[in-house]
Amino acid sequence: MINTTINLTVNGQDQQCPAETLLPDLLLQLKMNPQLVAIEYNGEILHRQFWPKTVIQEGDRLEVVTIVGGG
């Protein structure tokens, strides 16, 4: 198997990840806590139940918003 990388955009920044990367693994690679973020995937909010089955594809666009607590 050839180890290839794909290009994607996360929060307006060009990123790369290994082909066949699942969304939760990408978040961990980016040092983001999957429990504390919301994701817009290619222009649509992606519900958390779909994350484990979402394979990152070449050219994907993600907006990752961190949930901030406060008071």
KENUBA-781886 format. One record per atom (N, C-alpha, C, CB): residue number from 0; residue in one letter; atom name; x, y, z. Coordinates in steps of 0.02 Angstrom, whole numbers, plus 50000, padded with zeros to 5 digits. Glycine has a CB too. Layout:
BEGIN
<num:NUM | residu:A | atome:CA | u:X | v:Y | w:Z>
...
***
This chain:
BEGIN
<num:0 | residu:M | atome:N | u:50042 | v:49941 | w:50000>
<num:0 | residu:M | atome:CA | u:50000 | v:50000 | w:50000>
<num:0 | residu:M | atome:C | u:50044 | v:50062 | w:50000>
<num:0 | residu:M | atome:CB | u:49953 | v:50000 | w:50060>
<num:1 | residu:I | atome:N | u:50027 | v:50110 | w:49958>
<num:1 | residu:I | atome:CA | u:50065 | v:50171 | w:49954>
<num:1 | residu:I | atome:C | u:50038 | v:50219 | w:50007>
<num:1 | residu:I | atome:CB | u:50060 | v:50202 | w:49883>
<num:2 | residu:N | atome:N | u:50084 | v:50247 | w:50046>
<num:2 | residu:N | atome:CA | u:50065 | v:50295 | w:50098>
<num:2 | residu:N | atome:C | u:50058 | v:50364 | w:50066>
<num:2 | residu:N | atome:CB | u:50116 | v:50296 | w:50156>
<num:3 | residu:T | atome:N | u:49996 | v:50385 | w:50053>
<num:3 | residu:T | atome:CA | u:49985 | v:50449 | w:50021>
<num:3 | residu:T | atome:C | u:49954 | v:50498 | w:50070>
<num:3 | residu:T | atome:CB | u:49941 | v:50441 | w:49959>
<num:4 | residu:T | atome:N | u:49963 | v:50562 | w:50055>
<num:4 | residu:T | atome:CA | u:49931 | v:50613 | w:50095>
<num:4 | residu:T | atome:C | u:49882 | v:50651 | w:50051>
<num:4 | residu:T | atome:CB | u:49984 | v:50662 | w:50126>
<num:5 | residu:I | atome:N | u:49833 | v:50679 | w:50083>
<num:5 | residu:I | atome:CA | u:49784 | v:50719 | w:50047>
<num:5 | residu:I | atome:C | u:49785 | v:50790 | w:50074>
<num:5 | residu:I | atome:CB | u:49712 | v:50688 | w:50053>
<num:6 | residu:N | atome:N | u:49761 | v:50836 | w:50034>
<num:6 | residu:N | atome:CA | u:49758 | v:50907 | w:50053>
<num:6 | residu:N | atome:C | u:49687 | v:50925 | w:50071>
<num:6 | residu:N | atome:CB | u:49784 | v:50951 | w:49996>
<num:7 | residu:L | atome:N | u:49681 | v:50966 | w:50123>
<num:7 | residu:L | atome:CA | u:49616 | v:50990 | w:50145>
<num:7 | residu:L | atome:C | u:49625 | v:51059 | w:50176>
<num:7 | residu:L | atome:CB | u:49583 | v:50941 | w:50194>
<num:8 | residu:T | atome:N | u:49570 | v:51091 | w:50192>
<num:8 | residu:T | atome:CA | u:49572 | v:51156 | w:50224>
<num:8 | residu:T | atome:C | u:49536 | v:51152 | w:50290>
<num:8 | residu:T | atome:CB | u:49540 | v:51211 | w:50178>
<num:9 | residu:V | atome:N | u:49569 | v:51174 | w:50343>
<num:9 | residu:V | atome:CA | u:49539 | v:51175 | w:50410>
<num:9 | residu:V | atome:C | u:49543 | v:51247 | w:50436>
<num:9 | residu:V | atome:CB | u:49576 | v:51125 | w:50459>
<num:10 | residu:N | atome:N | u:49486 | v:51277 | w:50448>
<num:10 | residu:N | atome:CA | u:49483 | v:51346 | w:50472>
<num:10 | residu:N | atome:C | u:49523 | v:51393 | w:50428>
<num:10 | residu:N | atome:CB | u:49508 | v:51350 | w:50544>
<num:11 | residu:G | atome:N | u:49518 | v:51383 | w:50362>
<num:11 | residu:G | atome:CA | u:49550 | v:51427 | w:50314>
<num:11 | residu:G | atome:C | u:49624 | v:51413 | w:50303>
<num:11 | residu:G | atome:CB | u:49542 | v:51496 | w:50337>
<num:12 | residu:Q | atome:N | u:49651 | v:51364 | w:50337>
<num:12 | residu:Q | atome:CA | u:49722 | v:51347 | w:50332>
<num:12 | residu:Q | atome:C | u:49731 | v:51282 | w:50293>
<num:12 | residu:Q | atome:CB | u:49755 | v:51341 | w:50401>
<num:13 | residu:D | atome:N | u:49779 | v:51281 | w:50247>
<num:13 | residu:D | atome:CA | u:49794 | v:51219 | w:50211>
<num:13 | residu:D | atome:C | u:49825 | v:51169 | w:50259>
<num:13 | residu:D | atome:CB | u:49841 | v:51233 | w:50152>
<num:14 | residu:Q | atome:N | u:49801 | v:51108 | w:50256>
<num:14 | residu:Q | atome:CA | u:49825 | v:51054 | w:50299>
<num:14 | residu:Q | atome:C | u:49835 | v:50992 | w:50256>
<num:14 | residu:Q | atome:CB | u:49776 | v:51039 | w:50358>
<num:15 | residu:Q | atome:N | u:49871 | v:50944 | w:50282>
<num:15 | residu:Q | atome:CA | u:49878 | v:50879 | w:50251>
<num:15 | residu:Q | atome:C | u:49866 | v:50826 | w:50303>
<num:15 | residu:Q | atome:CB | u:49948 | v:50870 | w:50217>
<num:16 | residu:C | atome:N | u:49841 | v:50769 | w:50280>
<num:16 | residu:C | atome:CA | u:49833 | v:50711 | w:50324>
<num:16 | residu:C | atome:C | u:49840 | v:50648 | w:50282>
<num:16 | residu:C | atome:CB | u:49765 | v:50713 | w:50363>
<num:17 | residu:P | atome:N | u:49853 | v:50592 | w:50314>
<num:17 | residu:P | atome:CA | u:49856 | v:50530 | w:50276>
<num:17 | residu:P | atome:C | u:49789 | v:50513 | w:50244>
<num:17 | residu:P | atome:CB | u:49878 | v:50472 | w:50321>
<num:18 | residu:A | atome:N | u:49791 | v:50484 | w:50185>
<num:18 | residu:A | atome:CA | u:49730 | v:50461 | w:50153>
<num:18 | residu:A | atome:C | u:49694 | v:50412 | w:50199>
<num:18 | residu:A | atome:CB | u:49745 | v:50428 | w:50084>
<num:19 | residu:E | atome:N | u:49629 | v:50409 | w:50195>
<num:19 | residu:E | atome:CA | u:49587 | v:50364 | w:50235>
<num:19 | residu:E | atome:C | u:49583 | v:50383 | w:50308>
<num:19 | residu:E | atome:CB | u:49613 | v:50293 | w:50229>
<num:20 | residu:T | atome:N | u:49600 | v:50445 | w:50326>
<num:20 | residu:T | atome:CA | u:49595 | v:50468 | w:50395>
<num:20 | residu:T | atome:C | u:49522 | v:50480 | w:50414>
<num:20 | residu:T | atome:CB | u:49637 | v:50532 | w:50406>
<num:21 | residu:L | atome:N | u:49502 | v:50454 | w:50471>
<num:21 | residu:L | atome:CA | u:49435 | v:50467 | w:50496>
<num:21 | residu:L | atome:C | u:49434 | v:50534 | w:50532>
<num:21 | residu:L | atome:CB | u:49412 | v:50410 | w:50544>
<num:22 | residu:L | atome:N | u:49377 | v:50567 | w:50532>
<num:22 | residu:L | atome:CA | u:49371 | v:50633 | w:50561>
<num:22 | residu:L | atome:C | u:49395 | v:50637 | w:50634>
<num:22 | residu:L | atome:CB | u:49300 | v:50655 | w:50558>
<num:23 | residu:P | atome:N | u:49376 | v:50591 | w:50679>
<num:23 | residu:P | atome:CA | u:49401 | v:50597 | w:50747>
<num:23 | residu:P | atome:C | u:49478 | v:50592 | w:50751>
<num:23 | residu:P | atome:CB | u:49370 | v:50541 | w:50790>
<num:24 | residu:D | atome:N | u:49508 | v:50552 | w:50707>
<num:24 | residu:D | atome:CA | u:49581 | v:50546 | w:50707>
<num:24 | residu:D | atome:C | u:49613 | v:50611 | w:50683>
<num:24 | residu:D | atome:CB | u:49604 | v:50488 | w:50662>
<num:25 | residu:L | atome:N | u:49581 | v:50644 | w:50634>
<num:25 | residu:L | atome:CA | u:49607 | v:50708 | w:50611>
<num:25 | residu:L | atome:C | u:49606 | v:50759 | w:50667>
<num:25 | residu:L | atome:CB | u:49566 | v:50733 | w:50551>
<num:26 | residu:L | atome:N | u:49552 | v:50762 | w:50704>
<num:26 | residu:L | atome:CA | u:49547 | v:50809 | w:50760>
<num:26 | residu:L | atome:C | u:49603 | v:50798 | w:50810>
<num:26 | residu:L | atome:CB | u:49480 | v:50803 | w:50795>
<num:27 | residu:L | atome:N | u:49617 | v:50735 | w:50825>
<num:27 | residu:L | atome:CA | u:49672 | v:50720 | w:50871>
<num:27 | residu:L | atome:C | u:49739 | v:50740 | w:50842>
<num:27 | residu:L | atome:CB | u:49672 | v:50645 | w:50888>
<num:28 | residu:Q | atome:N | u:49749 | v:50729 | w:50777>
<num:28 | residu:Q | atome:CA | u:49812 | v:50750 | w:50744>
<num:28 | residu:Q | atome:C | u:49821 | v:50825 | w:50749>
<num:28 | residu:Q | atome:CB | u:49812 | v:50728 | w:50670>
<num:29 | residu:L | atome:N | u:49765 | v:50862 | w:50746>
<num:29 | residu:L | atome:CA | u:49767 | v:50935 | w:50750>
<num:29 | residu:L | atome:C | u:49767 | v:50960 | w:50823>
<num:29 | residu:L | atome:CB | u:49708 | v:50964 | w:50713>
<num:30 | residu:K | atome:N | u:49772 | v:50913 | w:50870>
<num:30 | residu:K | atome:CA | u:49773 | v:50928 | w:50941>
<num:30 | residu:K | atome:C | u:49710 | v:50964 | w:50965>
<num:30 | residu:K | atome:CB | u:49834 | v:50970 | w:50957>
<num:31 | residu:M | atome:N | u:49653 | v:50942 | w:50937>
<num:31 | residu:M | atome:CA | u:49588 | v:50968 | w:50957>
<num:31 | residu:M | atome:C | u:49551 | v:50914 | w:50995>
<num:31 | residu:M | atome:CB | u:49547 | v:50993 | w:50896>
<num:32 | residu:N | atome:N | u:49516 | v:50933 | w:51048>
<num:32 | residu:N | atome:CA | u:49478 | v:50886 | w:51087>
<num:32 | residu:N | atome:C | u:49410 | v:50875 | w:51053>
<num:32 | residu:N | atome:CB | u:49469 | v:50911 | w:51161>
<num:33 | residu:P | atome:N | u:49398 | v:50815 | w:51027>
<num:33 | residu:P | atome:CA | u:49335 | v:50802 | w:50992>
<num:33 | residu:P | atome:C | u:49273 | v:50816 | w:51034>
<num:33 | residu:P | atome:CB | u:49333 | v:50732 | w:50969>
<num:34 | residu:Q | atome:N | u:49279 | v:50814 | w:51100>
<num:34 | residu:Q | atome:CA | u:49221 | v:50825 | w:51144>
<num:34 | residu:Q | atome:C | u:49204 | v:50900 | w:51149>
<num:34 | residu:Q | atome:CB | u:49235 | v:50797 | w:51213>
<num:35 | residu:L | atome:N | u:49250 | v:50944 | w:51128>
<num:35 | residu:L | atome:CA | u:49241 | v:51015 | w:51139>
<num:35 | residu:L | atome:C | u:49236 | v:51056 | w:51074>
<num:35 | residu:L | atome:CB | u:49296 | v:51042 | w:51181>
<num:36 | residu:V | atome:N | u:49218 | v:51023 | w:51019>
<num:36 | residu:V | atome:CA | u:49214 | v:51059 | w:50955>
<num:36 | residu:V | atome:C | u:49149 | v:51043 | w:50919>
<num:36 | residu:V | atome:CB | u:49273 | v:51042 | w:50911>
<num:37 | residu:A | atome:N | u:49130 | v:51088 | w:50875>
<num:37 | residu:A | atome:CA | u:49076 | v:51078 | w:50826>
<num:37 | residu:A | atome:C | u:49108 | v:51085 | w:50758>
<num:37 | residu:A | atome:CB | u:49016 | v:51130 | w:50837>
<num:38 | residu:I | atome:N | u:49082 | v:51049 | w:50708>
<num:38 | residu:I | atome:CA | u:49115 | v:51047 | w:50643>
<num:38 | residu:I | atome:C | u:49066 | v:51062 | w:50587>
<num:38 | residu:I | atome:CB | u:49146 | v:50979 | w:50631>
<num:39 | residu:E | atome:N | u:49088 | v:51107 | w:50543>
<num:39 | residu:E | atome:CA | u:49055 | v:51118 | w:50479>
<num:39 | residu:E | atome:C | u:49098 | v:51083 | w:50427>
<num:39 | residu:E | atome:CB | u:49046 | v:51196 | w:50463>
<num:40 | residu:Y | atome:N | u:49068 | v:51035 | w:50392>
<num:40 | residu:Y | atome:CA | u:49104 | v:50993 | w:50345>
<num:40 | residu:Y | atome:C | u:49079 | v:51008 | w:50275>
<num:40 | residu:Y | atome:CB | u:49095 | v:50917 | w:50362>
<num:41 | residu:N | atome:N | u:49122 | v:51038 | w:50234>
<num:41 | residu:N | atome:CA | u:49104 | v:51057 | w:50166>
<num:41 | residu:N | atome:C | u:49039 | v:51098 | w:50164>
<num:41 | residu:N | atome:CB | u:49097 | v:50995 | w:50122>
<num:42 | residu:G | atome:N | u:49034 | v:51145 | w:50211>
<num:42 | residu:G | atome:CA | u:48979 | v:51192 | w:50210>
<num:42 | residu:G | atome:C | u:48917 | v:51172 | w:50249>
<num:42 | residu:G | atome:CB | u:48959 | v:51204 | w:50142>
<num:43 | residu:E | atome:N | u:48918 | v:51113 | w:50280>
<num:43 | residu:E | atome:CA | u:48860 | v:51091 | w:50319>
<num:43 | residu:E | atome:C | u:48881 | v:51067 | w:50388>
<num:43 | residu:E | atome:CB | u:48822 | v:51035 | w:50281>
<num:44 | residu:I | atome:N | u:48839 | v:51082 | w:50438>
<num:44 | residu:I | atome:CA | u:48854 | v:51057 | w:50505>
<num:44 | residu:I | atome:C | u:48851 | v:50981 | w:50503>
<num:44 | residu:I | atome:CB | u:48803 | v:51086 | w:50557>
<num:45 | residu:L | atome:N | u:48903 | v:50950 | w:50529>
<num:45 | residu:L | atome:CA | u:48906 | v:50877 | w:50531>
<num:45 | residu:L | atome:C | u:48891 | v:50854 | w:50602>
<num:45 | residu:L | atome:CB | u:48976 | v:50851 | w:50507>
<num:46 | residu:H | atome:N | u:48836 | v:50819 | w:50610>
<num:46 | residu:H | atome:CA | u:48816 | v:50795 | w:50676>
<num:46 | residu:H | atome:C | u:48866 | v:50743 | w:50701>
<num:46 | residu:H | atome:CB | u:48745 | v:50765 | w:50674>
<num:47 | residu:R | atome:N | u:48878 | v:50746 | w:50765>
<num:47 | residu:R | atome:CA | u:48929 | v:50704 | w:50798>
<num:47 | residu:R | atome:C | u:48919 | v:50630 | w:50784>
<num:47 | residu:R | atome:CB | u:48927 | v:50717 | w:50873>
<num:48 | residu:Q | atome:N | u:48858 | v:50607 | w:50776>
<num:48 | residu:Q | atome:CA | u:48846 | v:50535 | w:50764>
<num:48 | residu:Q | atome:C | u:48879 | v:50511 | w:50699>
<num:48 | residu:Q | atome:CB | u:48770 | v:50522 | w:50762>
<num:49 | residu:F | atome:N | u:48892 | v:50556 | w:50652>
<num:49 | residu:F | atome:CA | u:48922 | v:50537 | w:50588>
<num:49 | residu:F | atome:C | u:48999 | v:50541 | w:50588>
<num:49 | residu:F | atome:CB | u:48895 | v:50580 | w:50533>
<num:50 | residu:W | atome:N | u:49028 | v:50570 | w:50639>
<num:50 | residu:W | atome:CA | u:49100 | v:50580 | w:50639>
<num:50 | residu:W | atome:C | u:49140 | v:50515 | w:50631>
<num:50 | residu:W | atome:CB | u:49121 | v:50614 | w:50703>
<num:51 | residu:P | atome:N | u:49123 | v:50462 | w:50669>
<num:51 | residu:P | atome:CA | u:49164 | v:50401 | w:50665>
<num:51 | residu:P | atome:C | u:49164 | v:50368 | w:50596>
<num:51 | residu:P | atome:CB | u:49140 | v:50351 | w:50715>
<num:52 | residu:K | atome:N | u:49115 | v:50384 | w:50554>
<num:52 | residu:K | atome:CA | u:49110 | v:50354 | w:50487>
<num:52 | residu:K | atome:C | u:49135 | v:50401 | w:50433>
<num:52 | residu:K | atome:CB | u:49039 | v:50333 | w:50473>
<num:53 | residu:T | atome:N | u:49154 | v:50463 | w:50451>
<num:53 | residu:T | atome:CA | u:49173 | v:50513 | w:50401>
<num:53 | residu:T | atome:C | u:49247 | v:50507 | w:50386>
<num:53 | residu:T | atome:CB | u:49157 | v:50584 | w:50426>
<num:54 | residu:V | atome:N | u:49261 | v:50488 | w:50323>
<num:54 | residu:V | atome:CA | u:49330 | v:50482 | w:50300>
<num:54 | residu:V | atome:C | u:49348 | v:50547 | w:50264>
<num:54 | residu:V | atome:CB | u:49340 | v:50420 | w:50252>
<num:55 | residu:I | atome:N | u:49403 | v:50578 | w:50285>
<num:55 | residu:I | atome:CA | u:49425 | v:50641 | w:50254>
<num:55 | residu:I | atome:C | u:49446 | v:50627 | w:50182>
<num:55 | residu:I | atome:CB | u:49484 | v:50672 | w:50295>
<num:56 | residu:Q | atome:N | u:49422 | v:50671 | w:50137>
<num:56 | residu:Q | atome:CA | u:49436 | v:50664 | w:50065>
<num:56 | residu:Q | atome:C | u:49477 | v:50723 | w:50040>
<num:56 | residu:Q | atome:CB | u:49370 | v:50659 | w:50025>
<num:57 | residu:E | atome:N | u:49512 | v:50713 | w:49986>
<num:57 | residu:E | atome:CA | u:49551 | v:50766 | w:49954>
<num:57 | residu:E | atome:C | u:49506 | v:50827 | w:49942>
<num:57 | residu:E | atome:CB | u:49582 | v:50742 | w:49887>
<num:58 | residu:G | atome:N | u:49529 | v:50886 | w:49964>
<num:58 | residu:G | atome:CA | u:49493 | v:50948 | w:49951>
<num:58 | residu:G | atome:C | u:49438 | v:50965 | w:50001>
<num:58 | residu:G | atome:CB | u:49465 | v:50945 | w:49884>
<num:59 | residu:D | atome:N | u:49428 | v:50923 | w:50052>
<num:59 | residu:D | atome:CA | u:49377 | v:50939 | w:50102>
<num:59 | residu:D | atome:C | u:49391 | v:51006 | w:50135>
<num:59 | residu:D | atome:CB | u:49373 | v:50883 | w:50154>
<num:60 | residu:R | atome:N | u:49337 | v:51039 | w:50156>
<num:60 | residu:R | atome:CA | u:49341 | v:51102 | w:50192>
<num:60 | residu:R | atome:C | u:49307 | v:51094 | w:50259>
<num:60 | residu:R | atome:CB | u:49310 | v:51161 | w:50151>
<num:61 | residu:L | atome:N | u:49344 | v:51104 | w:50312>
<num:61 | residu:L | atome:CA | u:49316 | v:51099 | w:50379>
<num:61 | residu:L | atome:C | u:49324 | v:51165 | w:50416>
<num:61 | residu:L | atome:CB | u:49350 | v:51043 | w:50418>
<num:62 | residu:E | atome:N | u:49271 | v:51183 | w:50451>
<num:62 | residu:E | atome:CA | u:49274 | v:51238 | w:50499>
<num:62 | residu:E | atome:C | u:49262 | v:51206 | w:50566>
<num:62 | residu:E | atome:CB | u:49220 | v:51295 | w:50483>
<num:63 | residu:V | atome:N | u:49311 | v:51212 | w:50610>
<num:63 | residu:V | atome:CA | u:49306 | v:51181 | w:50676>
<num:63 | residu:V | atome:C | u:49301 | v:51237 | w:50728>
<num:63 | residu:V | atome:CB | u:49369 | v:51135 | w:50691>
<num:64 | residu:V | atome:N | u:49246 | v:51236 | w:50765>
<num:64 | residu:V | atome:CA | u:49233 | v:51287 | w:50815>
<num:64 | residu:V | atome:C | u:49240 | v:51256 | w:50884>
<num:64 | residu:V | atome:CB | u:49162 | v:51319 | w:50805>
<num:65 | residu:T | atome:N | u:49281 | v:51286 | w:50925>
<num:65 | residu:T | atome:CA | u:49291 | v:51262 | w:50993>
<num:65 | residu:T | atome:C | u:49237 | v:51290 | w:51039>
<num:65 | residu:T | atome:CB | u:49361 | v:51281 | w:51019>
<num:66 | residu:I | atome:N | u:49209 | v:51247 | w:51078>
<num:66 | residu:I | atome:CA | u:49159 | v:51268 | w:51127>
<num:66 | residu:I | atome:C | u:49195 | v:51295 | w:51188>
<num:66 | residu:I | atome:CB | u:49112 | v:51209 | w:51148>
<num:67 | residu:V | atome:N | u:49179 | v:51357 | w:51205>
<num:67 | residu:V | atome:CA | u:49212 | v:51390 | w:51262>
<num:67 | residu:V | atome:C | u:49161 | v:51402 | w:51317>
<num:67 | residu:V | atome:CB | u:49245 | v:51457 | w:51240>
<num:68 | residu:G | atome:N | u:49178 | v:51377 | w:51375>
<num:68 | residu:G | atome:CA | u:49134 | v:51389 | w:51433>
<num:68 | residu:G | atome:C | u:49153 | v:51454 | w:51467>
<num:68 | residu:G | atome:CB | u:49138 | v:51330 | w:51482>
<num:69 | residu:G | atome:N | u:49108 | v:51480 | w:51503>
<num:69 | residu:G | atome:CA | u:49123 | v:51542 | w:51539>
<num:69 | residu:G | atome:C | u:49062 | v:51564 | w:51577>
<num:69 | residu:G | atome:CB | u:49145 | v:51597 | w:51491>
<num:70 | residu:G | atome:N | u:49069 | v:51621 | w:51608>
<num:70 | residu:G | atome:CA | u:49012 | v:51645 | w:51645>
<num:70 | residu:G | atome:C | u:49023 | v:51714 | w:51670>
<num:70 | residu:G | atome:CB | u:48998 | v:51600 | w:51703>
***
